[in-house]
Amino acid sequence: MIPFVIHEQAFTQPSIIKLTTPNDYQIDFESTLANQTLAKLLSVL
């Protein structure tokens, strides 16, 4: 299991979710795409 830090920015439309991996690589994506993006990201890792 790879730990992720998830930062969700409130009060933005659409809201942006920022993932930070342990090696400080950051990925930003819209929360509306969160499920698809996370599935793709985890399948790649």
C-alpha positions in Angstrom: 0.0 0.0 0.0 1.3 3.4 -1.0 0.5 6.2 1.5 -1.0 9.3 0.0 -1.7 12.7 1.6 -4.9 14.1 0.2 -5.6 17.8 0.4 -9.0 19.0 -0.5 -9.5 22.7 -1.2 -12.8 23.9 -0.1 -14.9 26.6 -1.7 -13.8 26.0 -5.2 -16.0 24.8 -8.1 -15.2 22.3 -9.1 -13.1 21.4 -6.1 -9.5 20.4 -6.7 -8.0 17.4 -4.9 -4.2 17.4 -4.4 -2.5 14.0 -3.9 1.0 14.0 -2.4 3.1 10.8 -2.6 5.8 10.0 -0.1 8.4 11.2 -2.6 6.7 14.6 -2.7 5.2 14.1 -6.2 2.0 16.1 -6.4 -1.1 15.4 -8.6 -4.0 17.8 -8.8 -7.3 16.8 -10.3 -11.0 17.8 -10.1 -13.0 16.1 -7.4 -15.6 15.1 -10.1 -12.9 13.0 -11.7 -11.6 11.7 -8.4 -12.8 8.1 -8.7 -11.6 7.6 -12.2 -8.3 9.3 -11.6 -7.6 7.4 -8.4 -8.4 4.1 -10.1 -6.1 4.8 -13.0 -3.4 6.1 -10.8 -3.5 3.1 -8.5 -3.6 0.7 -11.4 -0.4 2.3 -12.8 1.4 2.1 -9.4 
